[in-house]
C-alpha cells in the first residue's frame, strides 16, 4: 500500500528512527529469490538456512496475498516483521470483504491508521474490489531503536486486477497494476506498545525509478 499522506505522517511520527526522517539516506538491499509456493506447507519453513517461508493468505473471493517471511529471525524481530506483513494482508482483506473485515485497524496506529483507512476507503467509495495475487517479499529489519524499528520490503501488485461489485474487471485498470508502477519499495515504522504487540506507526514507499524500487524488480 502506498502512503497517501506522507508529509503529515512525517510531521506526526514519534518513532526515533530513519523511517521517520524526511531525508532518510538511500540504502541498498538484495531481494529474496523466487520461492516455489507449496500449498501443502503454506506458512511453514520452506527450507533450511536463510530460505524464506512462503505463506499464501486468502483475502477474499479470488483474492490472495503471498508473503515471503524471512527465516532465522529472533522472536522480537519476527514480531516486528509480522506486524508489517499482517497489516499489508489485512488491508487487502478489507478490500476483498467489501469493508466487512476491519481487523487491519488493530495493527496500525496514527498516522499509519489514517493512511490504511484512506486506502481501503478509496475502494469502498468507488464500489470496487480486487482479484488476483498481491506479493510482499524481501522483508528485513533495517534498524531498531528502543521500542521502534524500521522494516523494509518489496511489493508486487502486477497480479492484481480491480473489479466491480459483480466481480468483473473494470475496463481501465489503474496504473499501479502495470509495470513499472506495480513493483515498489515499502518501509514501515513499527512500534512496540505497552501490551507487547508491535503495530505499524508509519508507512513510506518509493516508486520506480527510485533505486530502492528498482532493486525490488525480479
ChimeraX attribute file (.defattr): number of C-alpha atoms within 10 A of each C-alpha:
attribute: neighborCount
match mode: 1-to-1
recipient: residues
	/A:1	20
	/A:2	19
	/A:3	21
	/A:4	18
	/A:5	16
	/A:6	19
	/A:7	10
	/A:8	10
	/A:9	22
	/A:10	18
	/A:11	12
	/A:12	14
	/A:13	18
	/A:14	16
	/A:15	21
	/A:16	17
	/A:17	19
	/A:18	17
	/A:19	26
	/A:20	23
	/A:21	13
	/A:22	12
	/A:23	8
	/A:24	10
	/A:25	8
	/A:26	8
	/A:27	8
	/A:28	8
	/A:29	13
	/A:30	11
	/A:31	16
	/A:32	20
	/A:33	12
	/A:34	11
	/A:35	13
	/A:36	9
	/A:37	16
	/A:38	14
	/A:39	10
	/A:40	7
	/A:41	13
	/A:42	15
	/A:43	17
	/A:44	13
	/A:45	18
	/A:46	21
	/A:47	10
	/A:48	10
	/A:49	9
	/A:50	13
	/A:51	17
	/A:52	24
	/A:53	22
	/A:54	24
	/A:55	20
	/A:56	20
	/A:57	20
	/A:58	16
	/A:59	24
	/A:60	20
	/A:61	14
	/A:62	12
	/A:63	22
	/A:64	23
	/A:65	23
	/A:66	20
	/A:67	24
	/A:68	25
	/A:69	26
	/A:70	21
	/A:71	18
	/A:72	14
	/A:73	14
	/A:74	8
	/A:75	8
	/A:76	13
	/A:77	17
	/A:78	16
	/A:79	18
	/A:80	26
	/A:81	26
	/A:82	18
	/A:83	22
	/A:84	29
	/A:85	23
	/A:86	18
	/A:87	23
	/A:88	21
	/A:89	23
	/A:90	23
	/A:91	23
	/A:92	28
	/A:93	26
	/A:94	24
	/A:95	25
	/A:96	24
	/A:97	18
	/A:98	20
	/A:99	17
	/A:100	10
	/A:101	17
	/A:102	16
	/A:103	15
	/A:104	20
	/A:105	19
	/A:106	12
	/A:107	20
	/A:108	25
	/A:109	17
	/A:110	15
	/A:111	22
	/A:112	27
	/A:113	21
	/A:114	17
	/A:115	22
	/A:116	25
	/A:117	17
	/A:118	15
	/A:119	18
	/A:120	23
	/A:121	17
	/A:122	13
	/A:123	20
	/A:124	17
	/A:125	8
	/A:126	10
	/A:127	13
	/A:128	22
	/A:129	29
	/A:130	28
	/A:131	21
	/A:132	17
	/A:133	20
	/A:134	26
	/A:135	20
	/A:136	23
	/A:137	25
	/A:138	21
	/A:139	26
	/A:140	24
	/A:141	18
	/A:142	18
	/A:143	14
	/A:144	18
	/A:145	12
	/A:146	10
	/A:147	14
	/A:148	22
	/A:149	27
	/A:150	28
	/A:151	25
	/A:152	23
	/A:153	27
	/A:154	25
	/A:155	24
	/A:156	25
	/A:157	21
	/A:158	19
	/A:159	15
	/A:160	21
	/A:161	21
	/A:162	19
	/A:163	18
	/A:164	15
	/A:165	13
	/A:166	9
	/A:167	14
	/A:168	14
	/A:169	16
	/A:170	14
	/A:171	9
	/A:172	7
	/A:173	13
	/A:174	12
	/A:175	11
	/A:176	18
	/A:177	18
	/A:178	16
	/A:179	14
	/A:180	17
	/A:181	18
	/A:182	20
	/A:183	26
	/A:184	28
	/A:185	27
	/A:186	24
	/A:187	23
	/A:188	28
	/A:189	29
	/A:190	31
	/A:191	27
	/A:192	19
	/A:193	11
	/A:194	8
	/A:195	6
	/A:196	11
	/A:197	14
	/A:198	24
	/A:199	28
	/A:200	30
	/A:201	27
	/A:202	31
	/A:203	29
	/A:204	21
	/A:205	21
	/A:206	19
	/A:207	18
	/A:208	18
	/A:209	12
	/A:210	13
	/A:211	15
	/A:212	22
	/A:213	21
	/A:214	17
	/A:215	18
	/A:216	22
	/A:217	17
	/A:218	10
